[in-house]
Amino acid sequence: MITQRFFKRRRFLQYLIGSGLATTAISWLWTLTKTSRAVDLDDFCLTYPHNSQCDDYLPGVQALDEADNPYQADTILAQADTGDRLLAQGLRKEVYLVIEEEPKIASYAISSVCTHLRCTVNWDQAGQEFVCPCHGSRFDSLGRVNRGPARRSLALVTVVVKENQVRLVDREPRENPRT
């Protein structure tokens, strides 16, 4: 009789633990599939910019100058020269906006965070390179390593110019300018 109760309790506990684990696994899988189906509007509008859902949508965050004033595309292009790098805030890290020929604002910005020890790099206009003041790493005008100790290039972020605003989106640009 005692052994019969023991086996009933044991079976009950096995079912209880098994059903708890199964419920946890199913709920985890349910949320995983639900979040993977959700459409990120930034990704969607960067991939399909001419879609009607993206007409009034401004992706990312507004790029700000050092005085926390929003950058205006027409003002930047009137004052900047081809090859300039302008420090912009708005994301967790500061980035450098790139001014290309015509002039126009490039579809990418270069992170100001050194990949060696996370120091803030400075743009050397005369040398046309980024210089890390901490340990002397040097990066070319596209953020590729020229001289170490850094081994990886500076990160890139996406830049969107829309409605005279300069917007920063914290993800790699679709087209890599380094290739």
N, C-alpha and C positions, 0 to 999 in steps of 0.2 A: 504494500500500500504506500509506503514511504517512497519507494523507488518509482512507483507509478506517478505520484505527484511531482517528483523531481523531474521526470521526463516531460510531463505536461508543462511545467514551468520553463524548462529548458527550450522546448519547442516554441512556447509563447515568446520568450525572449529572442529567439532566433528570428521569428516572424517580425517582431517589433523592430529589431535592429535592421533586418533586411528591408523592410518597408520604409524605414527612415532613410536609409542609404539610397534606395531607389527614388524616393521623393526628392531628395536633395539633388541627385544626378539629373532627374528629369527637369526640375526647375532651373538648374544651371544650364542645361542644354537649351531650354526654352528661351531664356534670356539671351543666350549666345546667338541663337538664330534670329531672334527679334532685333537685336542691335546690329547684326550684320546686314539686315535688310533695310535698315533705316538709311535714308539718303542724306549725306552731308551736303548741304547747299553750297558750301564753298567749293568742294570737289566737283559737284555737278556744274556749277557756273564757270569754273575754270576749264572744265572739259568741253562744255557746250555754251560758250559765252553769248551766242545769238539766240538762245532759247527764250521764249516769251516770259518764262518764269524768272529770268535773270535780268530783264530790262531795267527794273528799278532796284535790283539787289546790289549792294556794295559789299564785296567779300572782305574778310580780314578786318584790320584796324587802321585807322588814319595814321599816316606817317607824320611825326612831329619834329620840328627843328630843336636845337639845343635850348631855346627859350620856351619850349612846349607850345609853340604856335603851329597850327596845321600847315603842312606844305601844300601849296597850290601849284599845279603842273605848269600853268602858263607863266607864273612868276619864276619858277626854277629855270625853265627853258630860256627865258629872257635874260637871266643873269649868269647862267652857267655856261661853261665851254665844254667842248667834246673832250672826254677823258677825265673830267672832274669826278670826284667821289665826295658825296655829301652825307654827313653823319645824320642818321634818322633814328628817332625813338618811337616807341609804340608797342613793341614786342617785349618779351622778358629780357632780351638782349638788344643792344644797339646794333644797327646795320649801316652799311654804306650804300647809298643809292648810286647807281652808275649812269653817267651821262654819255650816250653814244652819239654817233654822227647824225646829222640833219639839223639840229640836235634833237634828241629824244631821250626819254627816260627808259632804261633797259627793263626788261620783264623779270629781272632778277636783282637782288641786292646781296651784298657780301657781308657776312657776320663780322663783327668787330672782336669776337672772342677767339683768342689764340688757342689752337688745338693742343698745345704743349701743357700749359698749366693754367689756362683760362684767364690770362691777363687780357687787357684791352689793347688791341693793336691800333697804331696811328697810321694815317695815310701820309706818305711822303710825296708831295706833289712833284718836287724836283727830280727825285729818283724814280717816280712812277711805280712805287711799291708800298706794301704795308709792312710796318716795322713793329715788332714786339719790344717794348721798352724793358721788359723783365729779364729776358734771357737771350735777346738778339735774333730771334727767328725772323726771317724775311720771306715775304710772300709777293708774288707778281701782281699785276693789276687785276687779275681774275681770281686772286686768292690762292693760287697754287704755291707750294713750298719752293722757295729758291734756296734757302739755307736754314738748317736746323738750329736748335734741337727738335723743333716741331717736325712730325713725320706726315701729318695729314693736312690736306688743304682746308682753308676756312670754309665754313658751311655757307650754303646759298639759301635764300628764301625767295618766295614769289612776290613780285610787285605787280599791282594792277592799277592802271591809270584810267579812271572813269569819272565823268562829270567834274572834271578839273581837279579831282582829288587824287592823291597818291596813297594807295592802300597797301599794307603789308600783310601777307598771308604766310603763317609759319609752317611752310612745307616746301620741299624741293620744287624748283620750277620744272615744268614738263620738258622743256628743252634745255639741256645742259650746255652752257656757253663754252665750257672747257674742252669739249670734244670736237 
